[in-house]
Amino acid sequence: MTYKQTILGELQELAAFGVQSARLTLFIVDASGLVGTRSAEDFASDLSEACNSNDSVALYFAASYLASNAEAEAELSAAFEIYLRSAENGFPPAQNMVSAAYQFGRGTAANAIKALEWAQRAASAGFIPAQLNLATLYRQGDCATKDLSQSFYWYMEAAKQGSADGAHGVATMYEAGEGVDRDATSALAWYRKAGEKGSWMAHGALASVYRLGRLGQPMNPHLALTYEQSSERLKRIHITRFGPV
């Protein structure tokens, strides 16, 4: 028996004795798709318990499960309310989902001000997806007055935490001189950092740099081809993991 199977067995025993934390943990494991541990009947019971709990993580996974299986607006609204309870408890992933719901009007009426407020809460807590979302909102002027300096700030915050997308965003802003002084040297350095972290977009940008001789670099067809090939390979991996870009 593996260590994982031992832990799952212990959780199942505790859940059978009515220990709520064990039941919620098993629900989270099932709802996240990591491994099936419960029967359909037990899962339904655990889902109900998660929805009625005050556990931020359990609420988040309950809302995610309901949202992903919603077939009517009422079901999306129910999922939103559960996301909101988790978000109000201070759980950054839920705060980011509430922001998206307000931005796109999913399960609730669209509200640009609230979308921005919830994105800021999650981003300020250090949640990278929210930092990237906030950078995009400020760059494009969605849900907020366009503010390129704020966009650059949040891309940089994400990049400091090791985000490849954050590093790529910083590179593009240095190259374009958006929210920061145009700086070809810094742009190239950040494209390389993003590329080292596996950003297919950064590899594509580096291919262009060496194909066209941009950012002060000499043309290098061989290096351009190498980056083009790696960009396509990384893009395929990204699509496999996250879906179409």
N, C-alpha and C positions, 0 to 999 in steps of 0.2 A: 504494500500500500504506500502510495506517495505521500509526501508531506501535505500537498494540497488536498488529497482525498481524506487524510486524517482530520484536517481542519474543518472541511465540509461536513464530515461525519459528526464532529463535536458540535458544530453549529446546528445541525439537524436535530441532535439530541436535545440541545438547549431549547430550540424552537418547539419541539414536541412537548416540553415542560412549560411552554407559555412565556418564555423569556423574550420580551418584545425586541430588545436590541438584536438578538439572534435572528428573529423572524425578519426584521427589517434588513439586516445584512444579507440574508438569503434572497430577499426580494431584489435588493440592489444587484446582486450577482446575476440573478436571472434576467432582470430587466435590461442590464447592460449587455446581455448576450454572451457573457463570458463562459457560462456553463449552465446547463439545465439541472437544477437541484430539486425542483418541486413538481408535484402533479399540477395539472391545469386547475383543479379545484383549490389546492393549497395556494397556487399562485394568485388566483382571484381573491382569495381571502387576504393574502399578504398585500396585494395591491390596495384593497380597501383599507387595511390597517395603515399602510404607508400614507394614503391620502388623508387619513384622519389623525396622523401623528404630527408632532412638531419638530421632527427630525429633518433638518434642511436638506441633507443628501438624499434621504428617502423620498422627500417631497419632490426634489428635482427629478429623480429617476421615474417617479410615478407620473409626473407631468410629461416627461419625455416619451414615456411609453404611450400615454393617452394621446399625445399630439401626433405621434408617428402612426397611430392606428385610427385617427379620427376620420370619420366619413361624413360628418355634418358640422356646420358652424357651431352648434351647441356644444359638441364635443371639444372643439378647439377652444371655446370659451371656458369650458371646465378645466382644460389643461392650463390655460393662461392663469386662471385663479390660483391654481396650485403652484405654478411657477412663481406667482407674485408672493405667495406666503413664504416660499423658500427665499426669495429675493429680499423680502422684508426682514428675514432672519439674518441677512448679511452674507448669503452664499453667492460669491461672484459669478459662477457659471449661470445661476438662475437669473441674476441681475442682467447679465448679457442677453439672455433669452427674452426677458421682459422688454429690454430695449428694442430688440428685433421685432417683437410683437407690436410694439407701439409704432415702430418705423414703417412696417409693412401692413399694419392693420390685420394681424392674424389673431383671431380670438378676442379682439378688442378693437375699439375705434382707433384709427391712426391718430397719433399725437406726437408731433415733432419735438415739442418741448420735453415731454416725458421720455421719449426715446433717447434724447441727448442726456438727460439727467441720470437715467439708469446706466447708460454706457459709461458716464463719468464715474459713477460709483464703482462699477466693476473694474474699470481701468485704473482708478486710484488705488484699488486693492491689489494691483499687480497682475491682474488676469490678462494674459497676453492677447487672446482673441478680442477682448473688449478694447484693448489699446490699439490694435490694428483697425478695429471697426471705427473707433473714435477718430483715428488718423484719416480714414477714408471719408468720414462724415465732414470733417473740417476741410479736407482737400477739395471735395466735390461740392460743398455747400449744401449737403443733404442734412435736414433736421437742424441746421445751424447756419449762421452767417459764415461764409467762406473765410477761413482763417488759416493761411498756409504756415504761419509760424507755429500754430497749435498742432497742425498736422505733422510738421517735422518733429516737434517735441514728442508726440506720442509714438511715431515710428521709431524714434531714437530710444524711447523707454522700452519698447518691445525688443529692439535690437540689443540693448544692454543685457536683457535676460536670455539672449541666445536665439532669438527668433530670426529665422532665415528671411521670412517675409518682411519683418521689421528692417533688417539690414538692406534688403532690396529697395524698400520704400525710401530709406535714407539716401541710398545711392541715386535713385531717380531724382530726388529733390536737389541733391548737390549738383547733378548734371544739368537740371533745368533752371537752377537758381530760384527755386520756389521755397519760400519760408526761410531761406538761408542764402548767403552769397554763393554764386556759381563757383564751383571748385572742381576742376577736372581730376586733380590728384586724389581728392577725397572721394569723389564719385567712383573712380576706378578701385580704390581700396575697399570701399563698401560693397561694390559688385563682387569683388573677390571674396570678401568675408561671407556674403550671402551664398556665393557659389560653393564655398567650402562646407557650408551647412546644408547643401543639397537643393538649393533653389533652382528649379529648371528655368525660371524667368531670368535669373542672374546669369546662368550659362548662356542663354540666348542673347542677352545684352553683351556679354563678353565676346560672343561670336561676331556680333555686329561691330564691336570696337576694333577687332583685329582684321575683319574683312574690309572695313572702310577706313581704317586708320584714324579712329576717333579718340577723344580724350588724351591727345598728345602721344598716342602710341603709333608705331610704324605698322603698315599693313603686313599681315602675316597669314597668308591663305591656309597654311597647314594648321596653325593654332586655331584659326577661325573654324575650320572643318572639325577639329577635335571638340571644340565647345558646342558646335551645332549638333554633333552626334550625342554628346553627353546631355544636352538640353532635351533632345527627343527621348532619350532613355529615361531621364528623370521625370519628364512629363508623363510618360506611360505609367510609371510607378505611381505618380500622384493620382492619375485618373483611376487606377486600380483601387487605390486606398480610399479616395474621397469623391470619385465620380467626375463627370465632365467639368472642364474648366470654362 
